[in-house]
């Protein structure tokens, strides 16, 4: 039996055939690189925790500092652990790293997109499942769109004509009863009041003068009236009677004129008061339909403001076709959502049904009024609602 000679190969024991030899200097440099990387990574981690937890650093700069430290941490890992450098022998490593980052980015983006769409779809499923259960399998759903509004409102229209001089209230503003919301130009009404007051003062003065003349004529007539039996005094008494009757008629005419002027002045003062557009109740401005500088007309049907005292109860006006209206009854349960809160379901009940219009013999539409609780005030006037009316 022959024994082989000990190998004088420069490869260290355990090295695979064909591998380049690694001397002690290269091993030392590799270990040194890892230790430096470990030290830097640990130091950066400690600094990050210190910055996040201390109050010595200006608060708005903390996120920026953490981002900088995170980028430095990535650089340490790439250089000292993954040995990614700009050398020509690292091109493959850099390309592999870039490809890996691209794959991770695609997976992350796809996952977020899928989760977002699942969340949206599950919201609609949840809304549907929250609808009142069908009993006996005979129930059906009538879907309709509508608009959210307060259950009870009070509208304020113009009671005086003129230009809006000031505007103090806006939609969704809380107001107190009597609070000034808008002001119509009062100048024309004040001019009229000043004129009527002057006319009333003059009429009162004339009335007082005529009353004095009446008293004088009456006294003269009564003094001579007892002597009218003598023929020579009868003519003088008749003249005094005529003067007394004329003074009496004039005084009555003055009194009527004064009363009319007082009524006219009172109406003018009332109209001046109408130039103040005030809130009639404590509550919220649901809508404002006027702008500063706009001219308004007294008696117009269009309200300038709409107020609501209580927003904890909401009203939805849903338009339903005649076919859908056929089986809807007062008290039917309703589930609905609003565009602003698509993942939130609300419930209510049908409280009123009114015909809206009749386009032809076979086409009609109905306003189905739905009342719903709104204690958390999530439902705002003007929101678009999609309703599902459960017909038993």
C-alpha positions in Angstrom: 0.0 0.0 0.0 1.4 3.4 -1.0 0.7 6.6 0.9 0.2 9.8 -1.0 2.6 12.6 -0.4 1.4 15.6 1.6 0.0 18.3 -0.7 2.0 21.4 -1.1 -1.0 23.3 -2.7 -1.2 26.9 -1.7 -5.0 26.5 -1.2 -6.0 26.4 2.5 -7.6 23.3 3.9 -11.3 23.2 3.0 -11.1 25.4 0.0 -12.9 24.1 -3.1 -10.8 23.3 -6.1 -10.5 26.2 -8.4 -11.2 28.8 -5.7 -8.7 31.7 -5.4 -6.5 31.5 -2.4 -7.3 33.9 0.5 -4.4 35.1 2.6 -4.6 36.3 6.1 -4.4 40.0 5.1 -7.6 39.7 3.1 -9.4 37.9 5.9 -8.3 40.6 8.4 -9.5 43.4 6.0 -12.9 41.7 5.6 -13.4 41.3 9.3 -12.3 44.8 9.9 -14.8 46.1 7.3 -17.6 44.2 9.0 -16.7 45.5 12.4 -16.5 49.1 11.2 -19.9 48.6 9.5 -21.4 47.1 12.7 -20.0 50.0 14.8 -21.4 52.7 12.4 -24.8 51.0 12.1 -25.0 50.7 15.9 -24.0 54.3 16.4 -26.5 55.5 13.8 -29.3 53.5 15.5 -28.5 54.9 19.0 -28.5 58.4 17.5 -31.9 57.8 15.9 -33.4 56.6 19.1 -31.9 59.6 21.0 -33.2 62.1 18.5 -36.7 60.6 18.5 -36.9 60.6 22.3 -35.2 63.8 23.3 -36.6 67.3 23.7 -33.3 69.0 23.1 -33.8 68.9 19.3 -36.2 71.3 17.6 -39.3 69.3 17.0 -40.0 70.1 13.3 -36.4 69.1 12.4 -36.7 65.6 13.9 -38.4 63.9 10.8 -35.7 65.4 8.6 -32.9 64.2 10.9 -34.4 60.7 11.0 -34.6 60.5 7.2 -30.9 61.6 6.9 -29.9 59.0 9.5 -31.9 56.3 7.7 -30.2 57.1 4.4 -26.8 57.0 6.1 -27.8 53.6 7.6 -28.6 52.3 4.2 -25.3 53.5 2.9 -23.4 51.7 5.7 -25.2 48.5 4.9 -24.5 48.7 1.2 -20.8 49.5 1.6 -19.7 47.6 4.6 -22.0 44.5 4.5 -23.1 44.1 0.9 -19.8 45.5 -0.4 -21.6 47.6 -3.1 -19.1 50.0 -4.5 -18.5 51.8 -7.8 -15.8 49.4 -8.9 -16.2 47.5 -12.2 -16.4 44.2 -10.4 -19.6 45.3 -8.6 -21.7 46.1 -11.6 -23.6 42.8 -11.3 -24.2 43.4 -7.6 -25.6 46.9 -8.2 -27.9 45.6 -11.0 -29.1 42.8 -8.8 -29.8 45.3 -6.0 -31.7 47.6 -8.4 -33.8 44.7 -9.7 -34.6 43.6 -6.2 -35.7 47.1 -5.2 -37.9 47.3 -8.3 -39.6 43.9 -7.5 -40.2 45.0 -3.9 -41.7 48.3 -5.1 -44.0 46.6 -7.5 -45.1 44.1 -4.9 -45.7 46.9 -2.4 -47.6 49.1 -4.9 -49.7 46.1 -6.1 -50.6 45.2 -2.5 -51.6 48.7 -1.6 -53.8 49.0 -4.7 -55.5 45.6 -4.0 -56.1 46.5 -0.4 -57.6 49.9 -1.3 -60.0 48.3 -3.8 -60.9 45.5 -1.3 -61.6 48.2 1.3 -63.9 50.1 -1.1 -65.8 47.0 -2.2 -66.1 45.6 1.4 -67.6 49.0 2.4 -70.4 48.5 -0.1 -70.9 44.9 1.0 -71.0 46.1 4.6 -73.7 48.7 3.7 -75.7 46.1 2.0 -75.5 43.7 4.9 -76.6 46.4 7.3 -79.9 46.8 5.4 -82.9 45.6 7.2 -83.3 41.8 6.7 -85.9 40.5 4.4 -88.6 38.6 6.1 -89.9 35.4 4.5 -87.8 36.1 1.4 -90.7 38.4 0.0 -89.0 41.7 0.6 -87.5 43.8 -2.2 -85.3 46.9 -2.3 -86.1 50.1 -4.2 -83.0 52.3 -4.8 -83.3 56.0 -5.2 -81.1 59.1 -5.0 -81.8 62.1 -2.8 -80.5 65.1 -1.0 -79.9 65.5 2.7 -81.5 68.4 4.5 -82.7 69.3 8.1 -86.0 67.8 9.3 -87.5 71.2 10.0 -86.5 74.6 8.5 -87.6 78.2 8.6 -87.1 80.4 5.6 -86.6 84.2 5.6 -87.6 86.1 2.4 -87.2 89.8 1.6 -89.9 92.0 3.1 -88.4 95.2 1.8 -87.0 96.0 -1.7 -83.5 97.3 -2.2 -79.8 96.5 -2.4 -78.0 94.3 0.1 -75.7 96.6 1.9 -74.2 94.2 4.4 -74.0 90.4 4.7 -73.1 88.9 8.1 -74.3 85.3 8.0 -73.1 82.3 5.9 -74.1 78.7 5.4 -73.5 76.4 8.4 -73.1 79.3 10.8 -74.6 79.1 14.2 -76.9 82.1 14.9 -79.1 83.4 17.7 -82.7 84.6 17.3 -82.7 88.3 16.3 -79.1 88.2 15.1 -78.6 90.5 12.1 -77.7 88.4 9.0 -78.1 91.0 6.2 -78.9 94.6 5.8 -80.9 96.2 2.9 -80.0 99.8 2.1 -82.2 101.8 4.5 -81.6 105.3 2.9 -84.9 105.4 0.7 -87.0 104.3 3.7 -85.3 106.8 6.0 -86.0 109.6 3.5 -89.7 108.6 3.4 -89.9 108.6 7.2 -88.4 112.0 7.4 -90.9 113.4 4.9 -93.9 111.8 6.6 -92.7 113.1 10.0 -92.5 116.6 8.6 -96.0 116.3 7.1 -97.4 114.9 10.3 -95.9 117.8 12.3 -97.5 120.3 10.0 -100.8 118.5 10.0 -100.8 118.4 13.8 -100.1 122.1 14.0 -102.9 122.8 11.6 -105.2 120.5 13.6 -104.4 122.4 16.8 -105.1 125.7 15.1 -108.4 124.6 13.7 -109.4 123.1 17.1 -108.8 126.6 18.6 -110.8 128.2 15.8 -113.6 125.7 16.4 -113.7 126.4 20.1 -113.9 130.1 19.4 -116.6 129.7 16.8 -118.6 127.4 19.1 -118.4 129.8 22.0 -119.5 132.8 19.8 -122.4 130.7 18.3 -123.6 129.5 21.7 -123.5 133.1 23.1 -125.7 134.4 20.3 -127.9 131.4 19.9 -130.2 132.3 22.9 -131.1 135.6 21.2 -132.1 134.2 17.9 -135.8 134.8 18.7 -135.4 138.4 18.0 -135.7 139.1 14.3 -132.8 141.5 14.3 -130.4 138.9 15.8 -131.5 135.9 13.7 -129.2 136.8 10.7 -126.1 137.2 12.9 -126.8 133.9 14.7 -127.2 132.1 11.3 -123.8 133.4 10.3 -122.2 132.2 13.5 -123.8 128.8 13.1 -122.4 128.5 9.6 -118.9 129.5 10.8 -119.1 127.0 13.6 -120.2 124.2 11.3 -117.3 125.0 8.8 -114.8 125.0 11.7 -116.2 121.7 12.9 -115.9 120.1 9.5 -112.4 121.5 9.0 -111.3 120.1 12.4 -112.7 116.7 11.5 -110.9 116.7 8.2 -107.7 117.7 10.0 -108.1 114.9 12.5 -108.6 112.4 9.6 -105.5 113.7 7.8 -103.4 113.4 11.0 -104.6 109.8 11.6 -103.7 108.9 8.0 -100.3 110.4 8.2 -99.6 108.6 11.5 -100.6 105.3 9.8 -98.4 106.1 6.8 -95.4 107.0 9.1 -95.9 103.8 11.1 -95.9 101.8 7.8 -92.7 103.6 6.7 -91.0 102.8 10.1 -92.1 99.2 9.7 -90.6 99.0 6.2 -87.4 100.5 7.6 -87.3 97.7 10.2 -87.7 95.2 7.3 -84.3 96.3 6.0 -82.8 94.3 8.8 -82.7 90.6 7.8 -82.5 88.7 11.2 -82.4 85.1 12.3 -85.9 84.1 13.5 -84.6 81.3 15.7 -81.6 79.9 17.5 -80.0 77.5 15.2 -77.9 77.0 12.1 -77.9 78.7 8.7 -78.8 75.9 6.3 -78.4 78.0 3.1 -77.7 81.5 2.0 -79.2 82.6 -1.4 -78.1 86.3 -1.6 -74.9 88.2 -2.2 -73.7 91.6 -1.1 -74.7 94.3 -3.7 -77.6 92.1 -5.0 -81.0 93.8 -5.3 -83.9 92.0 -3.7 -87.6 92.5 -4.1 -90.2 92.4 -1.3 -92.6 89.5 -1.6 -90.3 87.3 -3.6 -90.9 83.6 -3.0 -87.2 82.8 -3.1 -85.9 82.9 0.5 -82.7 84.8 1.3 -81.8 82.5 4.2 -83.0 79.1 5.4 -82.5 78.3 9.1 -82.8 75.0 11.1 -83.2 74.9 14.8 -82.2 71.2 15.2 -79.8 69.3 13.0 -79.9 66.1 15.1 -82.7 64.9 12.8 -82.1 64.7 9.1 -84.5 64.6 6.1 -83.7 63.0 2.8 -85.9 63.9 -0.2 -85.6 60.9 -2.6 -87.2 60.9 -6.1 -88.9 57.6 -6.9 -90.6 56.6 -10.1 -94.3 55.7 -10.2 -93.3 52.0 -10.6 -91.1 52.1 -7.5 -93.6 54.1 -5.6 -96.3 51.5 -6.0 -95.5 49.5 -3.0 -93.7 52.0 -0.8 -95.6 52.7 2.5 -95.2 55.2 5.3 -92.9 53.6 7.9 -90.8 51.5 5.5 -87.3 51.1 6.7 -84.5 52.7 4.7 -80.7 52.2 4.6 -78.6 54.9 2.9 -75.1 56.2 2.3 -73.8 59.6 1.3 -71.0 60.4 -1.1 -68.9 62.2 1.5 -68.9 59.1 3.8 -69.1 56.1 1.4 -68.1 53.6 4.1 -70.7 54.7 6.6 -74.2 53.4 6.6 -77.3 55.3 8.0 -80.8 54.2 8.7 -84.2 55.9 8.6 -87.8 55.5 7.8 -90.3 56.8 5.1 -92.4 59.6 6.7 -94.0 61.4 3.7 -94.8 60.6 0.1 -95.7 63.5 -2.3 -96.2 63.6 -6.1 -93.6 65.9 -7.8 -94.7 66.1 -11.4 -96.5 64.2 -14.0 -94.8 64.4 -17.4 -97.4 62.2 -19.1 -100.2 59.8 -18.4 -97.7 57.0 -17.8 -94.8 58.8 -16.3 -94.7 60.3 -12.8 -92.3 60.9 -10.0 -92.7 61.0 -6.3 -90.8 62.8 -3.5 -90.3 60.2 -0.8 -89.3 61.9 2.4 -87.1 59.9 4.7 -86.4 60.9 8.3 -83.2 59.7 10.0 -81.5 60.4 13.3 -78.3 62.5 13.1 -77.1 62.8 16.7 -73.5 62.8 15.7 -74.1 65.5 13.0 -72.3 63.6 10.3 -75.1 64.3 7.8 -74.8 67.8 6.4 -77.5 69.7 4.4 -76.8 69.3 0.6 -75.1 65.9 0.8 -76.1 63.5 -2.0 -77.6 60.3 -0.7 -78.2 56.8 -2.2 -81.1 55.2 -0.5 -82.3 51.6 -0.3 -86.0 51.4 0.7 -87.0 48.0 2.0 -90.5 47.1 0.8 -92.2 44.3 2.7 
